[in-house]
Amino acid sequence: MRRFRIFALAALVGLSSFTASASWQGTWLYYDDEGVLVDSWTAGCRELDGRWGVETDNKVFVQGCRASS
């Protein structure tokens, strides 16, 4: 019974760390006052990571990795 508890705890920790690492992958999209996209910052997506443009306070986070369009 003790081995099962240790295995269950290890599986739970592994699953939660995978979920936590996947939840921060995504892109911040920055817009100007007129709603025009002026910046994009992708993080946690390996080869898709990058940034361009001008950062503003008007921003939206899109979760998940996707190619820029």
C-alpha positions in Angstrom: 0.0 0.0 0.0 2.9 2.4 0.8 4.4 1.9 -2.6 1.1 2.7 -4.3 0.9 6.0 -2.3 4.4 7.0 -3.3 3.7 6.1 -7.0 0.4 8.1 -6.9 2.1 11.1 -5.3 4.9 11.0 -7.9 2.4 10.8 -10.8 0.4 13.7 -9.3 3.6 15.9 -9.0 4.7 15.0 -12.5 1.3 15.8 -14.0 1.0 19.1 -12.2 4.5 20.2 -13.2 3.6 19.3 -16.9 0.4 21.3 -16.7 2.2 24.3 -15.1 4.9 24.3 -17.7 2.4 24.1 -20.6 0.1 26.8 -19.2 2.5 29.7 -19.7 3.2 29.0 -23.4 1.6 31.6 -25.6 1.7 35.0 -27.1 1.2 38.5 -25.8 -0.4 40.7 -28.5 0.0 44.5 -28.0 -2.4 47.0 -29.6 -2.3 50.7 -30.0 -5.2 53.0 -28.9 -7.0 52.5 -32.2 -6.8 48.7 -32.0 -4.0 48.1 -34.5 -1.6 45.3 -33.6 1.8 46.9 -32.9 3.8 44.2 -31.0 3.8 40.5 -30.5 5.8 38.5 -27.9 5.8 34.7 -28.0 7.3 32.7 -25.1 7.7 29.1 -24.2 7.3 27.9 -27.8 11.0 27.1 -28.6 11.6 28.0 -32.2 8.5 30.2 -32.4 9.8 32.4 -29.5 10.4 36.0 -30.4 9.4 39.6 -30.2 8.8 42.5 -32.6 7.2 45.9 -32.4 6.4 48.4 -29.6 5.0 47.3 -26.2 1.9 49.1 -25.0 -0.4 48.8 -22.0 -3.3 47.5 -24.3 -2.4 43.8 -24.4 -4.1 40.4 -24.7 -2.6 37.0 -23.9 -3.3 34.0 -26.2 -2.4 30.7 -24.7 -0.7 27.9 -26.7 1.9 27.9 -29.4 1.0 28.9 -32.9 2.7 30.4 -35.9 2.4 34.1 -36.3 -0.1 35.2 -38.9 
